[in-house]
């Protein structure tokens, strides 16, 4: 429990202090956001706002995790290191994308093929490593079985597991990326999901099969490797995003950019895979799924019928063009995300109790 409190508190403190320093550095170098001309007119005033703010909470999370381990004297774990690797690797791909946008002064950074290749390399490395490093009980950081609140079904095998992991990583990282279109929207939504994973990790610590107390009733235990460390990372991310939100909320002084959105999406996918809650992530991160679906529906409808379902995709811009203020859209979307997390946690506990 101390680790979780330290990680969350340090993450919050580091981004509250570090983000304004990053803002000054980026502003001095002229690393401002490029705004598309075909977007909502209210966004044109954001042109030049410092971007690549994801650097702040990525570094804060890494520092908070390391300092927590140093303070408490606890060991790092393979699942924890793998989630941090996935976060950092996806953040690096996003950083390269952001940097090219700034240097070239265009809305597109890395070419689609190069950006996808970077995500695939990071995702494949994570998936391959996640089924290595078995402990004394034979447990690896991730399982090759599908999971909802715990593993179920058949073993997928290495190839299918890698493909499934890549789908989750790409879907969630790009889902957060699409949601990151309004001040504070993706950051605030991510805080809620990381809070949900902090609770899940705490619950799993008490019910993990490695806990001697659960051996009294083996049928009630959960096969999860190092759930406490996953909760520590989720707490560090929650605190870091909370601190960043102070500067990212409307009117934003800094944007997270692809550096931040890809890192957050990768972190969520990594936590889901390592905590054996893969399918549950679709509900816990329901807002990201909803926004992604709006883009899929818009593109599919236009290609099939030549008509658009929404005034603009992603979904948040549709409501802006309908006359909703940016703050109103953000608050209502946060409400939707909060409901998704509450329902997801309720289902998590109910499904475990029923099992």
ZAKOL-634213 format. One record per residue: residue in three letters; z, x, y of N, C-alpha, C, O in turn. Coordinates in steps of 0.02 Angstrom, whole numbers, padded with zeros to 5 digits, always signed. Atoms other than C-alpha are relative to their C-alpha. Layout:
# residues N
alaZXYZXYZXYZXY;...
***
This chain:
# residues 355
unk+00000+00041-00060+00000+00000+00000+00000+00043+00063-00034+00027+00112;unk-00001-00045-00057+00040+00144+00120-00069+00028+00015-00088+00036+00073;unk+00067-00028-00009-00133+00216+00091-00045-00050+00038-00083-00031+00082;unk+00042+00051-00031-00214+00052+00141+00017-00008+00074-00027-00013+00116;unk-00021+00006-00070-00111+00039+00301-00021+00060+00040-00045+00053+00096;unk+00020-00061-00034-00143+00220+00348-00076+00000+00013-00098+00015+00069;unk+00073-00002-00007-00331+00206+00316-00024-00049+00053-00066-00031+00095;unk+00021+00050-00049-00351+00046+00416+00020+00019+00071-00019+00013+00117;unk-00025-00019-00066-00243+00106+00560-00037+00060+00029-00054+00061+00088;unk+00036-00059-00023-00327+00276+00571-00073-00016+00017-00099+00009+00067;unk+00069+00019-00015-00501+00200+00562-00005-00036+00067-00050-00022+00106;unk-00001+00037-00064-00458+00081+00705+00011+00047+00058-00025+00044+00108;unk-00017-00045-00054-00381+00218+00812-00058+00048+00015-00074+00060+00073;unk+00053-00049-00010-00522+00342+00785-00061-00029+00034-00092+00004+00075;unk+00059+00029-00033-00661+00221+00835+00017-00024+00070-00026-00022+00115;unk-00019+00020-00068-00564+00153+00984-00004+00059+00048-00025+00052+00105;unk+00001-00060-00042-00549+00331+01050-00068+00035-00002-00092+00059+00050;unk+00062-00039+00008-00709+00407+00981-00063-00033+00026-00108+00001+00049;unk+00061+00034-00020-00836+00273+01023-00018+00011+00074-00076+00024+00089;unk+00019-00013-00070-00825+00291+01215-00024+00072+00011-00066+00084+00054;unk+00024-00068-00005-00847+00479+01193-00072+00005-00024-00113+00040+00005;unk+00068+00002+00026-01002+00446+01089-00047-00034+00050-00104-00012+00059;unk+00041+00036-00050-01066+00323+01221-00020+00048+00056-00078+00049+00077;unk+00015-00047-00054-01054+00458+01356-00050+00053-00023-00096+00071+00014;unk+00046-00051+00026-01141+00586+01245-00071-00028-00007-00119+00004+00013;unk+00066+00030+00010-01284+00469+01199-00033-00018+00066-00094-00010+00074;unk+00028+00017-00066-01305+00409+01379-00025+00062+00036-00076+00060+00069;unk+00020-00063-00032-01312+00589+01441-00067+00025-00027-00107+00053+00010;unk+00062-00022+00031-01452+00626+01318-00056-00051+00006-00113-00037-00013;unk+00051+00051-00008-01543+00465+01358-00020-00035-00063-00076-00059-00069;unk+00015+00031+00064-01532+00396+01182+00014-00075+00004+00066-00099-00020;unk-00009+00071-00011-01554+00213+01229-00043-00042-00047-00091-00018-00076;unk+00033+00047+00045-01610+00060+01130-00067-00021+00029-00073-00036+00088;unk+00065+00029-00018-01794+00009+01133+00001-00074-00017+00021-00093-00072;unk-00001+00072+00010-01813-00180+01153-00071-00027-00005-00114-00012+00036;unk+00066+00030+00010-01963-00277+01086-00015-00050+00056+00029-00086+00078;unk+00020+00047-00054-02061-00374+01218-00006-00071-00025-00004-00118+00016;unk+00010+00067+00026-02085-00523+01101+00066-00033-00020+00066-00088-00047;unk-00065+00028+00015-01898-00552+01079+00024-00046+00055-00010-00056+00105;unk-00029+00042-00052-01785-00670+01178+00004+00038+00066+00022+00097+00067;unk+00002-00034-00065-01799-00632+01364+00068+00028+00021+00072+00078+00057;unk-00066-00023-00019-01612-00614+01382+00017+00069-00027+00064+00101-00004;unk-00013-00066+00029-01621-00455+01277-00030+00056+00040-00013+00114+00029;unk+00034-00053-00037-01730-00361+01400+00049+00041+00042+00038+00100+00054;unk-00050-00036-00040-01577-00316+01503+00039+00051-00041+00076+00092-00014;unk-00035-00047+00044-01510-00220+01351-00038+00065-00009-00012+00112-00040;unk+00041-00060+00008-01650-00092+01361+00038+00060+00028+00063+00058+00085;unk-00033-00061-00022-01575+00082+01373+00073+00005-00020+00103+00058-00011;unk-00069-00004+00025-01404+00037+01299+00004+00052-00056-00038+00050-00102;unk-00005-00051+00053-01347+00185+01192+00000-00031-00070+00033-00081-00082;unk+00003+00024+00070-01386+00161+01007+00023+00056-00046+00048+00107-00023;unk-00025-00046+00052-01345+00254+00845+00077+00000-00001+00107+00049-00023;unk-00073+00004-00001-01164+00195+00868+00031+00000-00069+00091+00011-00076;unk-00026-00003+00068-01147+00187+00679+00032+00068-00016+00074+00073-00060;unk-00030-00067+00010-01107+00373+00690+00075-00004+00008+00112+00029-00028;unk-00072+00004-00016-00937+00324+00762+00039-00025-00060+00088+00007-00080;unk-00042+00026+00054-00876+00216+00619-00013+00033-00067+00029+00030-00112;unk+00010-00039+00061-00957+00321+00483+00048+00060-00001+00083+00072-00050;unk-00044-00058-00004-00865+00476+00542+00074-00021-00001+00116+00013-00031;unk-00070+00024-00001-00706+00375+00575+00023-00019-00070+00080-00005-00088;unk-00018+00019+00069-00708+00305+00398+00012+00061-00043+00061+00064-00081;unk-00009-00061+00039-00733+00477+00320+00064+00036+00020+00101+00061-00023;unk-00060-00034-00024-00596+00550+00429+00063-00038-00020+00113-00008-00041;unk-00058+00040+00018-00477+00405+00397+00017+00007-00074+00076+00012-00093;unk-00011-00009+00072-00500+00422+00209+00030+00068-00015+00078+00074-00052;unk-00025-00067+00012-00475+00610+00212+00071+00010+00025+00112+00040-00009;unk-00067-00006-00028-00322+00601+00325+00051-00039-00040+00108-00017-00050;unk-00045+00040+00041-00246+00464+00220+00020+00037-00064+00078+00037-00083;unk-00015-00039+00061-00260+00571+00064+00045+00060+00016+00089+00077-00023;unk-00041-00058-00018-00186+00720+00156+00071-00021+00017+00118+00014-00001;unk-00066+00024-00020-00040+00619+00226+00041-00023-00061+00100-00007-00067;unk-00036+00029+00057+00004+00529+00064+00003+00047-00060+00044+00037-00106;unk+00001-00046+00057-00037+00673-00054-00033-00028-00062-00029+00001-00115;unk+00035+00031+00057-00139+00557-00166-00068+00033-00011-00097+00061+00035;unk+00064-00030+00017-00295+00617-00256-00058-00046+00018-00051-00107+00019;unk+00062+00039-00009-00472+00563-00215-00024-00021-00069-00004+00007-00120;unk+00027+00024+00064-00566+00467-00350-00076-00001+00002-00106-00002+00056;unk+00073+00002+00003-00745+00464-00409-00029-00064+00029-00077-00061+00067;unk+00027+00061-00031-00773+00279-00365+00003+00003+00077-00045-00017+00110;unk-00006-00006-00072-00708+00312-00189-00051+00047+00030-00083+00030+00080;unk+00048-00049-00025-00816+00466-00164-00071-00027-00005-00112-00013+00039;unk+00067+00027+00008-00969+00375-00229-00017-00052+00053-00073-00053+00080;unk+00011+00050-00052-00949+00230-00107-00010+00035+00067-00053+00016+00107;unk+00008-00038-00062-00927+00355+00036-00067+00037+00002-00099+00042+00054;unk+00066-00032+00004-01082+00449-00024-00055-00050+00016-00101-00035+00054;unk+00051+00051-00012-01183+00288-00024-00001-00020+00074-00055-00028+00103;unk-00004+00017-00071-01121+00243+00150-00033+00055+00043-00073+00040+00087;unk+00025-00056-00040-01161+00416+00219-00075+00011-00010-00112+00024+00038;unk+00071-00009+00015-01329+00430+00132-00044-00052+00034-00095-00036+00063;unk+00038+00053-00032-01391+00262+00193+00004+00008+00076-00044-00006+00112;unk-00007-00012-00072-01322+00304+00366-00046+00055+00024-00073+00050+00079;unk+00045-00055-00018-01424+00465+00367-00072-00025+00005-00108-00007+00051;unk+00068+00028-00003-01584+00369+00328-00007-00041+00065-00058-00037+00099;unk+00002+00039-00061-01542+00249+00470-00001+00044+00062-00034+00027+00111;unk-00002-00045-00057-01504+00394+00587-00070+00029+00014-00092+00032+00072;unk+00068-00027-00008-01676+00470+00557-00046-00053+00030-00089-00039+00072;unk+00040+00056-00026-01754+00299+00590+00014-00011+00075-00032-00017+00115;unk-00019+00010-00070-01656+00277+00753-00025+00057+00044-00050+00045+00098;unk+00018-00058-00039-01692+00453+00812-00075+00000+00017-00095+00016+00073;unk+00072+00003-00012-01880+00432+00792-00017-00056+00049-00061-00047+00091;unk+00010+00055-00049-01873+00265+00885+00013+00024+00071-00025+00009+00117;unk-00019-00023-00067-01787+00350+01031-00049+00052+00026-00071+00048+00083;unk+00045-00054-00021-01898+00504+01036-00070-00027+00015-00101-00008+00065;unk+00068+00028-00008-02060+00405+01016-00002-00060+00047-00056-00082+00066;unk-00004+00059-00044-01998+00259+01125-00041-00058-00027-00084-00086+00007;unk+00034+00056+00033-02058+00127+01003+00050-00038-00042+00104-00012-00057;unk-00046+00042+00037-01980-00015+00905+00003+00018-00074+00050-00003-00108;unk+00000-00021+00069-02025+00063+00737+00013+00075-00004-00018+00114+00032;unk-00017-00070+00007-01950+00227+00682-00036+00032-00058-00096+00045-00054;unk+00032-00027+00060-01982+00299+00509-00054-00048-00025-00047-00109-00020;unk+00050+00043+00032-02139+00236+00426+00032-00036-00059+00080-00011-00089;unk-00031+00042+00052-02103+00100+00299+00008+00038-00065+00059+00033-00098;unk-00003-00037+00063-02143+00213+00152+00054+00053+00001+00090+00062-00049;unk-00050-00053-00005-02032+00355+00214+00070-00030+00001+00116-00003-00030;unk-00066+00032-00003-01887+00238+00253+00020-00027-00068+00078-00019-00089;unk-00015+00026+00066-01899+00154+00084+00014+00057-00049+00059+00051-00091;unk-00011-00057+00045-01911+00323-00004+00070+00028+00009+00103+00045-00040;unk-00067-00025-00013-01752+00381+00081+00053-00044-00030+00101-00020-00060;unk-00048+00047+00028-01659+00224+00030+00000+00003-00077+00053-00001-00109;unk+00005-00003+00073-01724+00238-00148+00034+00063-00028+00068+00060-00079;unk-00031-00063+00024-01669+00420-00166+00076-00006+00000+00109+00011-00049;unk-00073+00008-00005-01493+00382-00105+00025-00050-00052+00075-00037-00086;unk-00021+00052+00047-01482+00224-00211-00003+00023-00072+00043+00008-00111;unk+00007-00024+00068-01544+00307-00370+00054+00051-00016+00084+00048-00070;unk-00054-00049+00011-01423+00452-00350+00067-00034-00010+00105-00016-00055;unk-00063+00038+00008-01279+00330-00327+00003-00033-00069+00054-00027-00103;unk+00000+00037+00063-01329+00226-00479+00008+00047-00060+00045+00031-00107;unk-00005-00047+00055-01350+00377-00592+00070+00029-00005+00099+00033-00059;unk-00067-00029-00001-01185+00455-00539+00055-00051-00017+00108-00033-00042;unk-00050+00052+00010-01093+00289-00550+00016-00014-00073+00068-00043-00088;unk-00013+00009+00071-01107+00287-00739+00016+00066-00035+00010+00072-00096;unk-00024-00064+00026-01047+00467-00760+00076+00003+00012+00106-00046+00034;unk-00070-00014-00016-00872+00541-00745+00049-00049-00033+00092-00078+00001;unk-00045+00044+00036-00785+00437-00879+00071+00028+00001+00080+00089-00003;unk-00070-00022+00001-00595+00443-00874+00025+00001-00072-00013-00006-00120;unk-00029-00005+00068-00475+00458-01022-00006-00065-00039-00002-00064-00100;unk+00009+00064+00033-00501+00273-01059-00073-00016-00011-00090-00069-00037;unk+00072+00010+00009-00690+00294-01060-00033-00040+00055-00091-00058+00049;unk+00027+00039-00055-00713+00200-00897-00037+00044+00050-00012+00096+00070;unk+00038-00033-00052-00847+00256-00776+00009-00039+00066+00032-00096+00064;unk-00009+00036-00064-00847+00210-00589-00032-00068+00002-00006-00115+00032;unk+00034+00065+00003-00971+00070-00622-00014-00018-00073-00008+00024-00118;unk+00014+00024+00067-01016-00035-00773-00073-00021-00004-00101-00044+00046;unk+00069+00021+00009-01189-00070-00844-00007-00074-00017-00061-00098-00035;unk+00003+00072+00012-01143-00252-00867-00001-00037+00067+00025-00011+00117;unk-00003+00041-00060-01170-00390-00739+00073-00020+00013+00114-00021-00033;unk-00068+00020-00015-01014-00446-00649+00000-00055+00053-00045-00059+00095;unk-00012+00051-00051-00950-00593-00548+00069+00014+00031+00073+00041+00086;unk-00067-00022-00019-00761-00576-00533+00023+00055-00048+00073+00089-00035;unk-00009-00055+00047-00765-00458-00682-00064+00004-00041-00108-00037-00033;unk+00060-00008+00041-00894-00397-00808-00011-00059-00046+00037-00090-00070;unk+00016+00050+00050-00984-00522-00917-00070+00015-00026-00106+00057+00002;unk+00068-00006+00025-01142-00535-01021-00012+00065-00038+00034+00099-00061;unk+00020-00056+00041-01239-00397-01105-00003+00064+00041-00001+00062+00103;unk+00009-00064-00034-01254-00212-01064-00073+00009+00017-00117+00003-00025;unk+00070-00003-00024-01410-00184-00960-00036+00062-00023-00097+00060-00033;unk+00033-00063+00015-01444-00004-01008-00015+00037+00065-00015+00007+00119;unk+00006-00041-00060-01476+00140-00886-00056-00021+00047-00045-00025+00108;unk+00057+00016-00044-01648+00089-00821+00011-00066+00037+00003-00069+00098;unk-00012+00064-00032-01605-00093-00788+00058+00004+00049+00058-00028+00102;unk-00057-00007-00045-01439-00042-00712-00021+00033+00066+00000+00011+00120;unk+00024-00033-00061-01525+00075-00589-00041-00048+00042-00034-00051+00103;unk+00041+00049-00037-01651-00061-00543+00043-00054+00033+00031-00073+00090;unk-00045+00050-00027-01512-00189-00519+00041+00028+00059+00050-00006+00110;unk-00038-00032-00054-01409-00068-00414-00044+00009+00062-00022-00002+00118;unk+00046-00009-00057-01561-00028-00306-00013-00066+00036-00016-00069+00097;unk+00011+00066-00030-01594-00213-00279+00060-00019+00045+00050-00041+00101;unk-00060+00018-00038-01414-00240-00222+00005+00042+00064+00019+00016+00117;unk-00007-00046-00057-01413-00087-00108-00052-00016+00053-00036-00020+00112;unk+00054+00014-00048-01582-00125-00027+00009-00069+00032+00000-00077+00092;unk-00008+00068-00026-01546-00311-00010+00056-00004+00051+00048-00034+00104;unk-00058+00005-00045-01375-00289+00071-00010+00043+00062+00008+00022+00117;unk+00008-00044-00058-01420-00142+00183-00051-00030+00049-00042-00028+00109;unk+00050+00031-00044-01574-00231+00249+00024-00067+00026+00003-00088+00080;unk-00029+00062-00024-01477-00394+00261+00044+00011+00061+00040-00026+00110;unk-00041-00017-00058-01350-00313+00378-00044+00022+00058-00031+00006+00116;unk+00047-00023-00051-01494-00231+00471-00032-00058+00037-00039-00056+00098;unk+00031+00059-00031-01577-00400+00502+00050-00039+00042+00032-00069+00093;unk-00052+00037-00036-01412-00477+00558+00020+00034+00064+00044+00002+00111;unk-00020-00039-00059-01383-00338+00684-00049-00010+00057-00085+00037+00076;unk+00046+00014-00055-01480-00423+00824+00035-00024+00063+00005-00029+00116;unk-00039+00024-00057-01342-00488+00938+00064+00041+00006+00089+00068-00044;unk-00058-00041-00013-01193-00401+01017+00060-00021-00043+00084-00077-00038;unk-00059+00011+00041-01052-00387+00891-00009-00042-00062+00038-00048-00101;unk+00009+00046+00056-01129-00504+00762+00010+00033-00067+00052+00012-00107;unk-00005-00033+00065-01152-00386+00616+00067+00037-00008+00095+00039-00063;unk-00064-00036+00003-00996-00285+00660+00057-00047-00018+00097-00033-00063;unk-00054+00048+00014-00880-00436+00664-00005-00030-00069+00046-00039-00102;unk+00009+00028+00067-00955-00509+00506+00021+00051-00053+00051+00033-00104;unk-00018-00052+00048-00932-00342+00416+00075+00009-00004+00101+00020-00059;unk-00073-00004+00000-00749-00335+00468+00029-00050-00049+00074-00033-00088;unk-00026+00052+00045-00720-00499+00375-00013+00016-00073+00031+00007-00115;unk+00015-00015+00071-00808-00443+00215+00041+00059-00024+00066+00058-00081;unk-00041-00057+00020-00718-00276+00212+00073-00022-00008+00109+00004-00051;unk-00067+00028+00009-00556-00372+00237+00007-00035-00067+00058-00029-00101;unk+00001+00033+00065-00603-00476+00085+00005+00050-00057+00040+00039-00106;unk-00002-00050+00054-00632-00319-00019+00066+00039-00001+00085+00065-00053;unk-00067-00029-00001-00465-00248+00038+00047-00043-00042+00087-00018-00081;unk-00042+00046+00039-00381-00403-00034-00018+00004-00074+00027+00005-00116;unk+00021-00003+00070-00484-00394-00194+00027+00063-00033+00051+00062-00090;unk-00025-00062+00028-00437-00212-00219+00075-00002-00013+00099+00022-00064;unk-00073+00007+00009-00252-00251-00194+00016-00043-00060+00062-00028-00099;unk-00011+00044+00057-00262-00392-00320-00016+00036-00065+00022+00031-00114;unk+00020-00035+00061-00353-00284-00447+00048+00056-00019+00056+00071-00078;unk-00050-00052+00016-00222-00147-00432+00054-00028-00045+00076+00005-00092;unk-00053+00031+00039-00093-00268-00502-00024-00022-00069+00015-00027-00116;unk+00027+00028+00062-00210-00332-00638-00043+00047-00040-00069+00028-00093;unk+00044-00046+00036-00306-00177-00690+00029+00017-00068+00089+00019-00077;unk-00021-00016+00068-00300-00132-00874+00035+00069-00004+00068+00084-00053;unk-00033-00065-00001-00241+00043-00825+00073-00006+00022+00112+00041+00016;unk-00068+00012-00021-00081-00034-00757+00043-00018-00061+00026-00065-00097;unk-00041+00010+00061+00056-00026-00890+00027-00071-00003+00038-00097-00058;unk-00029+00067+00000+00124-00195-00836-00047-00051-00032-00024-00099-00063;unk+00047+00048+00027-00036-00284-00887-00008+00006-00076-00035-00038-00108;unk+00008-00010+00072-00028-00213-01063+00043-00050-00040+00033-00058-00100;unk-00039+00052+00034+00102-00347-01102-00046-00058-00019-00037-00089-00071;unk+00049+00053+00013-00042-00471-01092-00070+00028+00013-00097+00016+00067;unk+00064-00033-00010-00205-00373-01116-00056-00049+00020-00103-00029+00054;unk+00053+00048-00015-00309-00532-01100-00004-00014+00075-00055-00037+00099;unk-00001+00016-00071-00258-00547-00917-00022+00058+00044-00025+00050+00105;unk+00014-00059-00041-00309-00372-00861-00074+00003+00020-00117-00027-00011;unk+00067-00009-00027-00463-00321-00762-00022+00072-00012+00016+00119+00004;unk+00026-00067+00012-00571-00172-00813-00033+00025+00064-00093+00016+00073;unk+00026-00028-00063-00591-00087-00642+00027+00070+00007+00087+00082-00003;unk-00020-00070-00009-00586+00100-00608+00023+00011+00072-00015-00002+00119;unk-00028-00019-00065-00475+00153-00461-00006-00054+00053-00032-00042+00107;unk+00005+00054-00050-00462-00016-00372+00038+00015+00064+00018-00008+00118;unk-00038-00016-00060-00331+00053-00252-00041+00042+00048-00040+00031+00108;unk+00040-00043-00044-00450+00185-00187-00057-00040+00032-00076-00028+00089;unk+00051+00044-00030-00585+00053-00162+00029-00041+00056-00003-00053+00107;unk-00033+00038-00053-00460-00049-00062+00013+00045+00061+00010+00021+00118;unk-00012-00047-00055-00419+00106+00042-00064+00009+00041-00062+00009+00102;unk+00064-00009-00035-00604+00131+00084-00018-00065+00037-00042-00062+00094;unk+00015+00064-00034-00627-00055+00123+00043-00008+00062+00020-00032+00113;unk-00045+00004-00057-00476-00046+00238-00022+00047+00055-00020+00029+00114;unk+00024-00048-00049-00542+00110+00324-00062-00026+00036-00068-00019+00097;unk+00060+00029-00030-00709+00025+00352+00017-00060+00044-00012-00068+00098;unk-00021+00058-00040-00625-00134+00414+00030+00024+00067+00011-00002+00119;unk-00031-00026-00061-00519-00036+00539-00051+00033+00046-00049+00023+00106;unk+00050-00035-00039-00665+00072+00595-00048-00049+00035-00065-00040+00093;unk+00044+00050-00029-00778-00079+00623+00037-00041+00054+00007-00060+00105;unk-00039+00036-00049-00637-00169+00715+00004+00039+00066-00005+00010+00120;unk-00002-00042-00059-00618-00023+00835-00067+00004+00035-00071+00003+00096;unk+00067-00003-00028-00806-00012+00859-00018-00066+00035-00054-00066+00084;unk+00015+00066-00028-00813-00200+00895+00025-00005+00072-00003-00042+00112;unk-00026+00000-00069-00708-00169+01053-00055+00019+00050-00057-00007+00105;unk+00053-00025-00043-00860-00079+01126-00067-00033-00014-00113-00029+00026;unk+00064+00028+00022-00997-00173+01032-00006-00074+00016-00061-00102+00012;unk+00004+00072-00014-00950-00352+01079-00032-00012+00068-00036+00034+00110;unk+00038+00016-00060-01043-00440+01219+00041+00007+00064+00098-00017+00068;unk+00063-00038-00001-01092-00361+01335+00009+00068-00032+00053+00107-00010;unk-00009-00061+00039-01113-00216+01214-00011+00062+00042-00059+00067+00080;unk+00008-00065-00032-01087-00041+01280-00038+00048-00046-00060+00101-00024;unk+00034-00042+00049-01165+00030+01122-00022-00044-00058+00011-00093-00075;unk+00025+00035+00060-01268-00031+00973+00009+00045-00060+00007+00107-00054;unk-00008-00040+00060-01240+00024+00794-00065+00030-00024-00065+00083-00057;unk+00065-00024+00023-01427+00046+00762-00007-00004-00076+00038-00028-00111;unk+00009-00003+00073-01500+00069+00589+00049+00048-00032+00066+00041-00091;unk-00050-00047+00025-01377+00213+00571+00060-00039-00027+00085-00024-00081;unk-00058+00039+00020-01236+00086+00562-00014-00055-00049+00023-00064-00097;unk+00013+00058+00042-01318-00064+00483-00016+00019-00072+00007-00013-00119;unk+00015-00022+00068-01389+00030+00333+00063+00028-00034+00073+00018-00094;unk-00062-00027+00028-01222+00119+00309+00047-00056-00022+00076-00053-00076;unk-00044+00056+00017-01124-00045+00312-00026-00038-00061+00013-00055-00106;unk+00028+00035+00058-01243-00130+00191+00008+00040-00064+00023+00012-00116;unk-00010-00043+00059-01236+00018+00073+00072-00001-00023+00086-00002-00083;unk-00071+00001+00017-01046+00017+00081+00018-00064-00037+00054-00062-00087;unk-00015+00064+00032-01038-00168+00036-00028-00002-00071+00006-00024-00117;unk+00029-00001+00067-01156-00145-00111+00040+00046-00046+00053+00029-00103;unk-00038-00047+00040-01058+00007-00171+00068-00029-00020+00089-00021-00078;unk-00064+00030+00016-00892-00086-00161-00008-00055-00053+00033-00061-00098;unk+00011+00054+00048-00964-00235-00256-00014+00028-00070+00013+00003-00120;unk+00018-00029+00065-01037-00126-00394+00061+00032-00033+00073+00022-00093;unk-00057-00036+00029-00880-00020-00418+00060-00046-00013+00101-00031-00056;unk-00057+00046+00011-00759-00168-00406-00018-00055-00050+00022-00100-00062;unk+00023+00051+00049-00860-00271-00533-00002-00070+00031+00020-00118+00000;unk+00007+00065-00033-00896-00412-00408-00070-00006+00029-00079-00029+00085;unk+00068-00005-00025-01084-00393-00392-00027-00067+00024-00050-00073+00081;unk+00028+00065-00018-01136-00576-00392+00043-00035+00053+00018-00075+00092;unk-00044+00030-00050-00984-00626-00289-00018+00024+00070-00004-00011+00119;unk+00019-00026-00065-01051-00517-00147-00049-00046+00037-00048-00049+00098;unk+00047+00047-00032-01188-00645-00116+00036-00054+00038+00010-00081+00087;unk-00040+00050-00035-01051-00767-00064+00044+00033+00053+00048+00008+00110;unk-00042-00035-00049-00932-00644+00021-00041+00022+00061-00017+00018+00117;unk+00045-00019-00054-01079-00581+00124-00051-00054+00015-00109-00039+00027;unk+00046+00057-00005-01153-00754+00142-00042-00001+00062-00100-00022+00060;unk+00039+00000-00062-01207-00733+00323-00060+00047-00006-00115+00030+00017;unk+00055-00048+00008-01312-00580+00280-00054-00029-00046-00114-00019-00034;unk+00048+00032+00046-01393-00677+00137-00039-00054+00037-00100-00060+00030;unk+00031+00054-00037-01428-00826+00251-00052+00026+00049-00107-00001+00054;unk+00047-00030-00048-01510-00718+00385-00061+00029-00035-00117+00021-00012;unk+00056-00028+00038-01615-00627+00255-00046-00055-00025-00107-00049-00022;unk+00041+00056+00024-01673-00792+00180-00042-00031+00056-00098-00052+00043;unk+00038+00028-00055-01727-00852+00352-00064+00040+00012-00116+00012+00029;unk+00059-00043-00008-01846-00703+00364-00049-00011-00057-00109-00016-00045;unk+00043+00012+00058-01912-00731+00188-00036-00067+00007-00096-00071-00006;unk+00030+00067-00009-01942-00916+00224-00052+00002+00056-00106-00027+00048;unk+00047-00003-00056-02026-00878+00391-00065+00035-00019-00119+00009-00006;unk+00060-00038+00020-02144-00747+00321-00039-00037-00053-00101-00042-00050;unk+00034+00037+00053-02181-00849+00164-00037-00061+00025-00094-00073+00005;unk+00031+00060-00028-02217-01008+00261-00062+00017+00041-00113-00017+00036;unk+00057-00018-00042-02332-00919+00384-00059+00024-00042-00117+00008-00027;unk+00055-00025+00042-02431-00833+00247-00032-00055-00041-00092-00054-00053;unk+00026+00053+00042-02449-00990+00142-00033-00056+00039-00084-00083+00018;unk+00026+00058-00038-02479-01121+00276-00021+00015+00071-00050-00028+00104;unk+00016-00017-00069-02501-01029+00439+00049-00030+00050+00038-00025+00111;unk-00050+00031-00044-02348-01121+00509+00067+00035-00006+00084+00062-00059;unk-00066-00031+00000-02177-01055+00558+00054-00054-00005+00049-00106+00027;unk-00055+00047+00008-02018-01143+00504+00049+00006+00059+00075-00044+00084;unk-00047-00013-00055-01910-01062+00639-00039+00023+00062-00094+00049+00056;unk+00032-00024-00061-01951-01024+00819-00008+00075+00000-00056+00103+00027;unk+00002-00073+00009-01912-00843+00779+00048+00018-00055+00101-00012-00062;unk-00044-00027+00051-01838-00748+00635+00018+00071+00019-00022+00106+00050;unk-00054+00031+00039-01706-00684+00596+00031-00062+00035+00018-00076+00093;unk-00025+00066-00018-01609-00846+00610+00037-00002+00067+00031-00051+00104;unk-00039+00001-00062-01496-00796+00756-00045-00007+00062-00025-00038+00111;unk+00046+00005-00057-01648-00781+00872-00030-00070+00006-00049-00091+00060;unk+00023+00069-00002-01706-00955+00824+00046-00042+00043+00023-00081+00085;unk-00048+00040-00039-01547-01029+00897+00003+00024+00073+00016-00016+00117;unk+00005-00023-00069-01561-00918+01051-00057-00034+00036-00050-00056+00093;unk+00059+00031-00031-01734-00988+01085+00008-00076+00007-00028-00108+00045;unk-00016+00072-00008-01662-01164+01062+00047-00012+00059+00061-00069+00076;unk-00041+00008-00059-01550-01130+01211+00073+00019-00008+00111+00016+00040;unk-00069-00021+00010-01388-01070+01131+00010+00068+00034-00034+00111+00033;unk-00015-00066-00029-01304-00927+01225+00013+00049-00056+00030+00031-00112;unk-00011-00052+00050-01287-00762+01135+00071-00003-00028+00081+00003-00088;unk-00070+00002+00022-01097-00775+01129+00012-00060-00045+00048-00055-00094;unk-00009+00060+00041-01107-00952+01058-00028+00011-00070+00003-00008-00119;unk+00030-00015+00066-01224-00896+00919+00046+00046-00040+00058+00034-00099;unk-00041-00049+00035-01112-00749+00876+00064-00032-00026+00082-00023-00084;unk-00063+00031+00021-00951-00851+00871-00011-00049-00058+00028-00050-00105;unk+00013+00048+00054-01028-00988+00764-00021+00035-00065-00003+00013-00119;unk+00019-00037+00060-01106-00863+00645+00060+00036-00029+00066+00041-00090;unk-00063-00028+00025-00938-00774+00633+00039-00053-00038+00070-00038-00090;unk-00036+00054+00034-00863-00942+00586-00029-00012-00069+00008-00021-00118;unk+00034+00008+00065-00992-00962+00447+00021+00056-00047+00036+00044-00105;unk-00018-00058+00042-00954-00787+00384+00073-00004-00022+00089+00012-00079;unk-00070+00008+00018-00767-00820+00388+00010-00050-00056+00049-00039-00102;unk-00003+00051+00053-00791-00977+00283-00024+00030-00066+00005+00017-00119;unk+00027-00031+00061-00896-00877+00159+00052+00045-00033+00059+00044-00094;unk-00050-00045+00028-00758-00747+00138+00058-00039-00030+00081-00023-00085;unk-00056+00040+00025-00621-00878+00118-00019-00034-00066+00020-00033-00114;unk+00022+00033+00061-00722-00975-00011-00010+00051-00056+00008+00038-00113;unk+00011-00053+00050-00771-00813-00100+00064+00024-00030+00068+00033-00091;unk-00065-00022+00026-00591-00756-00115+00033-00054-00041+00066-00040-00091;unk-00028+00055+00038-00539-00928-00174-00032-00005-00069+00002-00015-00119;unk+00036+00001+00064-00673-00925-00309+00020+00061-00042+00028+00056-00103;unk-00020-00060+00036-00624-00747-00355+00066-00011-00037+00072+00004-00096;unk-00066+00012+00031-00443-00797-00388-00004-00055-00052+00024-00049-00106;unk+00004+00057+00046-00486-00964-00470-00036+00019-00064-00015+00000-00119;unk+00038-00020+00059-00615-00887-00586+00041+00047-00044+00039+00042-00105;unk-00043-00045+00040-00493-00749-00638+00054-00041-00036+00067-00030-00095;unk-00053+00040+00030-00354-00877-00668-00027-00041-00058+00006-00048-00110;unk+00030+00041+00053-00470-00987-00771-00018+00042-00061-00013+00019-00118;unk+00018-00044+00056-00527-00839-00875+00062+00024-00038+00055+00061-00087;
***
